[in-house]
Amino acid sequence: MKVPHKRRRTVLTVCSSGQIAEAVEYVTRTIRQNSAFVNLSFCDKYGFMKRLNWQIWAGFLLSLIAGLSYPFLFVRWTITREFPWANLVLFAIALVLLFFGLRRAFKPDKSIFAKIFSCLTAAFGVLLLAGLLFMIFVMGSWLPRSLGAPQVGQKAPDFTLTDSNNKPVTLAQLLTEPFNNKPPKGVLLIFYRGYW
C-alpha cells in the first residue's frame, strides 16, 4: 500500500512590487513540483489601501460610464432610449459612491489635495448627470414639429412605397384589397427608424 506524501503548507507575504515577481516564480515552481500548498497574501506595508479613496474613484468611473453609455449603447433599444432609466440608476449609484467618497475625503487626517480632488470629481459626476438630463429633456423639446404630418383623426395621404420584394404598394391598394376574404377595416402604419 502506497502512503500518500504529506504536503507542506507555505505562506507567502508580498509587501512590495519587486517581491511579486519572486512570489509568482516560487508559486509556479512549487505547483510544478506538486509538493506544497501555497497561500499567497499581500500586506499593505505603506497603508495604500487605507489612503486610497476607492468610493470617489468608483463613483467617478460609474458616472463616466452612465454619461457616455446612453449615446453609445442604451440609445439602441426603445426601452432605454425613450426614458433613460438605466442611466439614471447608474447615476444614482455613482452619486451615492461620490457622497461617501466626499465624506471620507473630508476626514481630519486627509490632505488638502485629496479634498480638492474629491470635490472636483464629485462636481464632474453631477455635471455629467445634468448634461444627460439637459440633452434628453430640454434639447429633445427643441426638435421642430413636422407641419406636414397628419393630425390625430385626419386621414393619411395616399402614398406609394416598395415592399420587401421591390414591388410598389399604395395605401389605396391596401385599403381596397380583401384580407382573409373580408374587406379591410384599416391599415396599421409602423414607422421603423432602422434598417430591415
KAVEN-V239579 format. One record per residue. N is the residue number from 1. RES is the residue in one small letter. NEAR is the number of other C-alpha atoms within 8 Angstrom. Layout:
n/res/near
N/RES/NEAR
N/RES/NEAR
This chain:
n/res/near
1/m/2
2/k/3
3/v/4
4/p/4
5/h/4
6/k/4
7/r/7
8/r/7
9/r/8
10/t/8
11/v/8
12/l/9
13/t/8
14/v/12
15/c/9
16/s/7
17/s/7
18/g/6
19/q/9
20/i/9
21/a/8
22/e/8
23/a/10
24/v/8
25/e/8
26/y/8
27/v/9
28/t/8
29/r/8
30/t/11
31/i/10
32/r/6
33/q/6
34/n/6
35/s/8
36/a/10
37/f/9
38/v/10
39/n/8
40/l/8
41/s/8
42/f/7
43/c/7
44/d/8
45/k/7
46/y/4
47/g/7
48/f/8
49/m/6
50/k/6
51/r/6
52/l/6
53/n/10
54/w/7
55/q/10
56/i/16
57/w/8
58/a/11
59/g/17
60/f/14
61/l/8
62/l/12
63/s/15
64/l/10
65/i/8
66/a/12
67/g/12
68/l/8
69/s/10
70/y/12
71/p/7
72/f/8
73/l/7
74/f/12
75/v/10
76/r/8
77/w/7
78/t/7
79/i/6
80/t/12
81/r/11
82/e/6
83/f/6
84/p/10
85/w/7
86/a/8
87/n/11
88/l/9
89/v/8
90/l/11
91/f/13
92/a/8
93/i/10
94/a/14
95/l/13
96/v/9
97/l/12
98/l/16
99/f/10
100/f/10
101/g/14
102/l/13
103/r/8
104/r/8
105/a/11
106/f/8
107/k/7
108/p/4
109/d/4
110/k/9
111/s/6
112/i/6
113/f/6
114/a/9
115/k/12
116/i/8
117/f/8
118/s/12
119/c/9
120/l/8
121/t/11
122/a/15
123/a/8
124/f/9
125/g/15
126/v/9
127/l/8
128/l/11
129/l/11
130/a/8
131/g/8
132/l/9
133/l/9
134/f/9
135/m/9
136/i/8
137/f/8
138/v/9
139/m/9
140/g/8
141/s/6
142/w/6
143/l/6
144/p/4
145/r/4
146/s/5
147/l/4
148/g/4
149/a/5
150/p/8
151/q/5
152/v/4
153/g/4
154/q/6
155/k/5
156/a/5
157/p/5
158/d/7
159/f/6
160/t/8
161/l/7
162/t/9
163/d/8
164/s/5
165/n/5
166/n/6
167/k/7
168/p/8
169/v/10
170/t/10
171/l/9
172/a/7
173/q/8
174/l/10
175/l/11
176/t/8
177/e/8
178/p/8
179/f/7
180/n/4
181/n/5
182/k/6
183/p/9
184/p/11
185/k/5
186/g/5
187/v/7
188/l/4
189/l/4
190/i/4
191/f/4
192/y/5
193/r/4
194/g/4
195/y/4
196/w/2
